[in-house]
């Protein structure tokens, strides 16, 4: 039986140091102009590494005339420790 225990020491095992879960999601909502809206709230543990990216599409309601202008839309990410809540 002792010869079998050495077999497991010779087999290379790849250990992942990160989670394999895909946390991507999609939010569809309407909002008033000029308001801050939390689109995602995620709890993280100390030592977690989070990569945040975003894509945005803005649709305006139908207007009486053609609209030719600039629309400023921003996506911002904030980290707030639980001790401050």
C-alpha positions as a Markdown table, in Angstrom:
| # | Residue | x | y | z |
|---|---|---|---|---|
| 1 | Unk | 0.0 | 0.0 | 0.0 |
| 2 | Unk | 2.9 | 2.3 | 0.6 |
| 3 | Unk | 3.9 | 2.3 | -3.1 |
| 4 | Unk | 0.4 | 3.8 | -4.0 |
| 5 | Unk | 0.8 | 6.8 | -1.6 |
| 6 | Unk | 3.9 | 7.9 | -3.6 |
| 7 | Unk | 2.0 | 8.0 | -6.8 |
| 8 | Unk | -0.1 | 10.9 | -5.7 |
| 9 | Unk | 3.0 | 12.9 | -4.9 |
| 10 | Unk | 4.3 | 12.5 | -8.5 |
| 11 | Unk | 1.1 | 13.6 | -10.3 |
| 12 | Unk | 1.1 | 17.3 | -11.0 |
| 13 | Unk | -2.0 | 19.1 | -9.9 |
| 14 | Unk | -2.9 | 22.6 | -11.1 |
| 15 | Unk | -4.4 | 24.6 | -8.3 |
| 16 | Unk | -6.2 | 27.8 | -9.4 |
| 17 | Unk | -5.6 | 30.8 | -7.3 |
| 18 | Unk | -8.6 | 32.7 | -8.5 |
| 19 | Unk | -12.3 | 32.0 | -8.8 |
| 20 | Unk | -13.7 | 30.8 | -12.1 |
| 21 | Unk | -17.1 | 32.4 | -11.6 |
| 22 | Unk | -18.3 | 34.9 | -14.3 |
| 23 | Unk | -19.8 | 37.8 | -12.4 |
| 24 | Unk | -20.9 | 39.7 | -15.5 |
| 25 | Unk | -24.5 | 40.9 | -15.7 |
| 26 | Unk | -26.8 | 43.3 | -17.5 |
| 27 | Unk | -28.9 | 46.1 | -16.1 |
| 28 | Unk | -31.7 | 47.7 | -18.1 |
| 29 | Unk | -33.4 | 50.7 | -16.5 |
| 30 | Unk | -34.7 | 54.1 | -17.1 |
| 31 | Unk | -33.5 | 57.2 | -15.1 |
| 32 | Unk | -33.9 | 60.9 | -14.9 |
| 33 | Unk | -31.1 | 63.0 | -16.2 |
| 34 | Unk | -28.5 | 64.1 | -13.6 |
| 35 | Unk | -29.1 | 61.3 | -11.0 |
| 36 | Unk | -26.6 | 58.8 | -9.6 |
| 37 | Unk | -27.9 | 55.3 | -9.8 |
| 38 | Unk | -26.2 | 52.3 | -8.3 |
| 39 | Unk | -26.1 | 49.8 | -11.1 |
| 40 | Unk | -24.2 | 47.1 | -9.2 |
| 41 | Unk | -23.4 | 46.4 | -5.5 |
| 42 | Unk | -21.0 | 43.6 | -4.8 |
| 43 | Unk | -19.6 | 42.5 | -1.5 |
| 44 | Unk | -15.9 | 41.6 | -1.6 |
| 45 | Unk | -13.6 | 40.0 | 0.9 |
| 46 | Unk | -10.1 | 41.4 | 1.8 |
| 47 | Unk | -7.6 | 40.2 | -0.8 |
| 48 | Unk | -10.2 | 39.9 | -3.6 |
| 49 | Unk | -9.2 | 41.2 | -7.0 |
| 50 | Unk | -12.0 | 42.8 | -9.0 |
| 51 | Unk | -11.9 | 44.0 | -12.6 |
| 52 | Unk | -14.7 | 46.4 | -13.5 |
| 53 | Unk | -15.5 | 47.3 | -17.0 |
| 54 | Unk | -18.6 | 48.6 | -18.6 |
| 55 | Unk | -20.4 | 49.4 | -21.8 |
| 56 | Unk | -23.2 | 51.8 | -22.1 |
| 57 | Unk | -26.0 | 52.6 | -24.6 |
| 58 | Unk | -28.2 | 55.6 | -24.2 |
| 59 | Unk | -31.5 | 55.9 | -25.8 |
| 60 | Unk | -33.4 | 59.2 | -25.8 |
| 61 | Unk | -37.2 | 59.5 | -26.0 |
| 62 | Unk | -38.7 | 60.5 | -29.4 |
| 63 | Unk | -38.4 | 64.2 | -29.9 |
| 64 | Unk | -40.4 | 66.6 | -32.2 |
| 65 | Unk | -37.3 | 67.5 | -34.2 |
| 66 | Unk | -33.9 | 65.9 | -34.9 |
| 67 | Unk | -31.5 | 66.0 | -32.1 |
| 68 | Unk | -27.9 | 66.8 | -32.9 |
| 69 | Unk | -25.9 | 67.4 | -29.8 |
| 70 | Unk | -23.6 | 65.8 | -27.2 |
| 71 | Unk | -24.8 | 63.6 | -24.4 |
| 72 | Unk | -22.4 | 63.0 | -21.5 |
| 73 | Unk | -22.9 | 59.7 | -19.8 |
| 74 | Unk | -20.3 | 58.3 | -17.3 |
| 75 | Unk | -19.9 | 55.0 | -15.6 |
| 76 | Unk | -17.9 | 55.3 | -12.3 |
| 77 | Unk | -16.9 | 52.7 | -9.8 |
| 78 | Unk | -16.5 | 53.3 | -6.0 |
| 79 | Unk | -15.2 | 51.1 | -3.2 |
| 80 | Unk | -16.7 | 51.7 | 0.3 |
| 81 | Unk | -15.4 | 49.6 | 3.2 |
| 82 | Unk | -18.1 | 48.0 | 5.4 |
| 83 | Unk | -16.8 | 49.8 | 8.4 |
| 84 | Unk | -17.9 | 53.2 | 6.9 |
| 85 | Unk | -21.5 | 51.9 | 6.3 |
